[in-house]
């Protein structure tokens, strides 16, 4: 097909036919007008069988056919070109050929056409698949890591009911670093913790694991809440973990039902007692863990009397922070929901709070921990 | 008239169709939650695990805007969303226009939907392949359309804001749906617009939809492809206008 007397490298015909990419032109509705030899070879088709007889979309594997009709063709119509679209061509003999295509609409009226170049993307597609699989695997590992740290047995005792929920972000995003914990401190003392570390993914899950273990270990030495936070600051500072993590640590003395707690930059606990409306506990507040780098930070704690029938709730900000509405609104909603549900069994209460606050629509992780006195189970 | 877009696009798909109806109808355009300019934080995997969730949205729009005698125009999967909405609350709707509808994409016994389960899985794979590129690569190319900036705007909304996870989920819900049993429940007068050659919803599928709807007229368009609202807006608009006046 080369022009007599013209060297191949100067023949437009030759450059078209033997280009190192597939080349085809179609009418605006996709009917094939012309293909080059590279295209014929790659797909195992002959031009006589496709020109004027087949449409571009007919040559695609089924999945790509749908993609073509729902994305690629509309895109071409709307902007006159489309580039780097990944498609699969059917092949006469063999598996589908993964390609990247660029298309441009040219001419108008009767002369209107679409020019498309086709690049073999077999290797690239394999690589992309591996990347995608790796990303999904990482997400899965982080999720399992976090879940494995949040599935221990909660303390049990007559007249005491504790329940917790952990709800990972609804979709797509990597897991966060929320955690809850409840453990015996000996002699009728119970430790309760809910915390949240900065960041997402495996790193956040690992940081959470460290802070959670450190909190447990420090609590077992008999430190009071404010002193525990100070020790946690020192730990975080020394080991350079958990900067700006927030948490609440509470120590419940079951003999007289008093609760001491300290809150490091974390949303305030909720208390519901007797017939009083539920309230936030704004005492014992100080900065997040290891905020503003090292140095000594003043930690404070507060006490309250839980009384029989009392309910104490810890949670992470995902429960009250709703994209598009303000925090106050979310917090008022939480008080309302606790008020309505305070007599329910903690196990269902935590689930229903999450539902009442429409956490289903959240993109953030949510952790809740509820303790009820004077009730079991 | 309420225009609902299908999978893969947003309301800009109707730009060549709706203007001719604006003189005689109140025009309502919207993006499904998860598509186009919608609030992605309103996306709820549970709610949108069935087309019914999208149909509830349509009913909510109608009630919120206090619409009555609604002409619902739905393309592709939105046609079935309209079928579900009209079956649930027939009082709201005056007419249904179903553009390139399919009640079931996957072959089933004697029913020919056009695709196998494996085909749908390969679609989900090709979406994975494409969204890797969409996010970073496409945005500047689209934004840079200097001669026709309005197109850039439309496409940025339509494609670049689409969250890959949502798109995958919508694809799964769409192409695994089976709404054949819902068709006889629709009492609203309906128009089925079927393209001559449609790689997604072949003519037999359009005929099936029109046959099962109790009060439907089938019009075969000369347009080819799955999106006559975009490739042949004149012809599409004329067919709708004739149906509404007749």
Interface residues (C-beta under 8 A of the other chain):
Chain A: X28 X29 X30 X55 X57 X58 X61 X62 X63 X64 X65 X66 X67 X68 X69 X70 X71 X73 X74 X75 X77 X78 X79 X80 X83 X84 X85 X86 X87 X88 X98 X125 X128 X129 X131 X132 X170 X171 X172 X323 X324 X360 X361 X363
Chain B: X6 X7 X8 X9 X12 X13 X39 X41 X42 X43 X44 X45 X46 X47 X76 X115 X116 X118 X119 X120 X121 X122 X123 X124 X125 X126 X127 X128 X129 X130 X132 X133 X137 X138 X141 X142 X145 X148 X151 X152 X154 X155 X158 X159 X163 X164 X165 X166 X169 X175 X197 X198 X199 X200 X223 X224 X225 X226 X227 X230 X231
